[in-house]
Amino acid sequence: MAMLEYNEIKERKYIVFENEPYEVLTSHVFRKQQRKPVNAAKLRNLLTGRIVEHSFHVSDKAEEADISKREVKYLYTNKGEFWFSEIKDASKRFELPEAMVGDAGKWLKANTIVDALIFDDGKSDDGTIIGLKLPIKMDLKVTEAHPAVKGNTAQGGSKMVKLESGADLQVPMFIKEGDVIRVNTETGEYADRIGGANF
């Protein structure tokens, strides 16, 4: 298993910290006066969702977590539980709690294929599912949109719409109900209009 030096513990890396898998959210290497440099990192526990801050010193190393991906199909949500199935066997269903799905839940619609992140903890053959990785760009239909109101453009010309996944999103004024828009799932922002009734 690869070991990361203190300054290699960066955004988007997965590490084992206190025997559990964490995602590195932010990292900042800096030097205090005459002392050795420190990497101040913010980490998210992939099992619990808890966020911790930790400073890694020059002598510290972190084990890179053994994370693999497996495609799964999103089915539906019920009372905060997100249900999925295996791609090859629809009868093999499992649920993930809302805390684990996190922001990704806003963009999920029925039958979406996403990557489940698997942490190989060495305890089970299949490993443990610790989260989801969505495509960076996803296309979603606008299910509710108020028509643009004249004189409203002074506010920068954006409005709130509802998407088929249930998420609310700030979009340009010209977006209408029935349009299909592209969303950047990493930033949670509108990216483009790619289709619609009058496209």
Beta strands, then each sheet from edge to edge (+ up, - down):
strand 1: 3-5
strand 2: 14-17
strand 3: 20-31
strand 4: 37-45
strand 5: 51-57
strand 6: 61-64
strand 7: 67-78
strand 8: 81-86
strand 9: 93-97
strand 10: 113-119
strand 11: 128-133
strand 12: 137-145
strand 13: 158-163
strand 14: 168-172
strand 15: 180-184
strand 16: 189-195
sheet 1: 1+ 6- 2+ 3- 4+ 5-
sheet 2: 9+ 8- 7+ 10- 11+
sheet 3: 14+ 13- 12+ 15- 16+
end
